[in-house]
């Protein structure tokens, strides 16, 4: 498990990037986990007949990369995912390296809420853009639980 950040460690502008190369196995596993067997993701012959002219990854696979970055890096373990908006801008294809960028944009220290810009990029171009809201753990509560 990664070490997370506490609310007290966060500030507007803090960011993290995580990269992942999308594989055929990722797409198949996501289809199995989600139940989304749309042939545009799994059948190259079918996908060639679409405007994409080839297979594309599920849009929510990039959403899952955002979830992983929030859960593991910023803020990290102990955070609670409360909301997420997503806009799918471009397709992601097998073999693409998706860079997930998370940046703190606003903090509500009283309630422990953190708003973050969430972006996935391929070759420097946004494929997914959105905003997340999480509740970050507080240092005092975590240290009190250990004592």
C-alpha positions in Angstrom: 0.0 0.0 0.0 1.2 3.5 -0.9 1.6 6.2 1.8 -1.1 8.8 1.4 -1.2 12.5 2.2 -3.3 14.1 4.9 -5.5 17.1 4.4 -2.8 19.1 6.2 -0.2 18.1 3.5 -2.3 19.4 0.6 -2.3 22.8 -1.1 -3.8 24.3 -4.2 -1.5 23.4 -7.1 -0.1 20.2 -5.7 -0.2 17.6 -8.4 0.8 14.1 -9.4 1.2 12.2 -12.7 0.9 8.5 -13.2 1.5 6.7 -16.5 0.1 3.4 -17.8 0.4 1.7 -21.2 -3.0 0.3 -22.2 -2.8 -3.4 -23.2 -5.2 -5.8 -24.8 -5.3 -7.6 -21.5 -6.4 -4.4 -19.7 -9.3 -4.0 -22.2 -10.4 -7.6 -21.9 -10.2 -7.5 -18.1 -12.2 -4.2 -18.0 -14.8 -5.7 -20.2 -15.1 -8.8 -17.9 -15.2 -6.7 -14.8 -17.7 -4.1 -16.1 -19.8 -6.4 -18.4 -19.3 -3.9 -21.3 -18.6 -6.2 -24.3 -19.2 -3.5 -26.9 -17.4 -4.8 -30.1 -15.7 -1.4 -30.7 -13.5 -2.4 -27.7 -13.0 -6.1 -28.5 -13.6 -6.9 -32.2 -11.0 -5.4 -34.6 -13.0 -6.2 -37.7 -16.1 -4.5 -36.3 -14.1 -1.6 -35.0 -12.7 -1.0 -38.5 -16.2 -0.2 -39.7 -16.7 2.6 -37.1 -15.5 6.2 -37.2 -12.6 5.2 -35.0 -11.2 2.8 -37.7 -9.9 0.4 -35.1 -10.4 -0.8 -31.5 -10.6 1.7 -28.7 -10.4 1.2 -24.9 -13.5 1.8 -22.8 -13.7 5.4 -21.7 -14.2 4.4 -18.2 -10.9 2.5 -18.2 -9.3 6.0 -18.2 -11.8 6.8 -15.4 -10.4 3.9 -13.5 -6.9 5.3 -13.9 -8.1 8.5 -12.3 -9.6 6.5 -9.5 -6.3 4.7 -9.0 -4.3 7.9 -8.9 -6.6 9.4 -6.3 -6.6 6.2 -4.2 -2.9 5.6 -4.4 -1.1 9.0 -4.8 -3.1 12.2 -4.3 -4.5 12.3 -1.7 -3.9 8.5 -1.4 -5.0 5.7 1.0 -7.7 6.8 3.4 -9.3 9.3 1.0 -13.0 8.8 0.1 -14.1 9.5 -3.4 -17.3 11.6 -3.4 -17.9 12.9 -6.9 -16.4 12.8 -10.4 -17.2 14.5 -13.7 -15.7 13.2 -16.9 -15.6 14.5 -20.5 -14.3 12.1 -23.1 -12.3 14.1 -25.7 -10.4 11.5 -27.8 -10.2 7.7 -28.0 -7.5 5.7 -26.3 -6.2 2.8 -28.3 -4.4 -0.4 -27.3 -0.7 0.5 -26.9 -1.3 4.1 -25.9 0.5 5.4 -22.9 -2.1 7.2 -20.7 -0.7 9.8 -18.4 -3.1 10.6 -15.6 -2.6 14.1 -14.1 -4.3 15.1 -10.8 -4.1 18.6 -9.4 -5.6 20.1 -6.3 -7.7 23.2 -7.2 -9.6 23.9 -3.9 -9.7 22.8 -0.3 -12.4 23.0 2.4 -10.4 22.4 5.5 -13.4 22.5 7.8 -15.1 19.5 6.1 -11.9 17.9 4.7 -13.1 18.2 1.1 -10.6 18.4 -1.8 -11.4 19.3 -5.4 -9.0 18.2 -8.1 -8.7 18.6 -11.8 -8.4 15.2 -13.4 -7.0 14.8 -16.8 -5.8 11.8 -18.9 -3.4 12.5 -21.8 -2.1 10.6 -24.7 0.9 12.1 -26.5 0.3 15.4 -24.6 -3.4 15.7 -25.8 -6.3 15.4 -23.4 -8.4 12.2 -23.9 -10.4 12.7 -20.7 -11.0 15.8 -18.6 -12.9 16.2 -15.4 -13.1 17.2 -11.8 -13.1 15.0 -8.7 -14.1 15.7 -5.1 -12.7 13.6 -2.3 -12.6 13.7 1.4 -9.0 13.5 2.6 -8.0 11.9 5.9 -6.8 14.2 8.7 -3.5 13.6 10.4 -4.9 14.0 13.9 -7.6 11.3 13.4 -5.1 8.9 11.8 -2.5 9.4 14.5 -5.2 9.1 17.2 -6.3 5.7 15.7 -2.7 4.4 15.9 -2.1 5.5 19.5 
